Amino acid sequence: MKRDLKGKRFQNVEEVREKMTEALNAINLQQFQNCFEQWKKRWVSVLILKESILRVIKFWKCSEKYTV
């Protein structure tokens, strides 16, 4: 979808809506499902990274209490 619309200019919002609707309708169900599954995997990796960062921050805060 991005490839289809990249670099194009539109006259108004209605034209953008029309082109986006055309691009979305051109995607078949299998392509959409694959895209959605890839998106879910990326979010899982983001959440895992966020959890790791929060653990490090919590560790730093705890270690600051005990430093002299």
Secondary structure, 3 states (H helix, E strand, C coil): CHHHHCCCCCCCHHHHHHHHHHHHHHCCHHHHHHHHHHHHHHHHHHHHHHHHHHHHHHHHHHHHHCCC
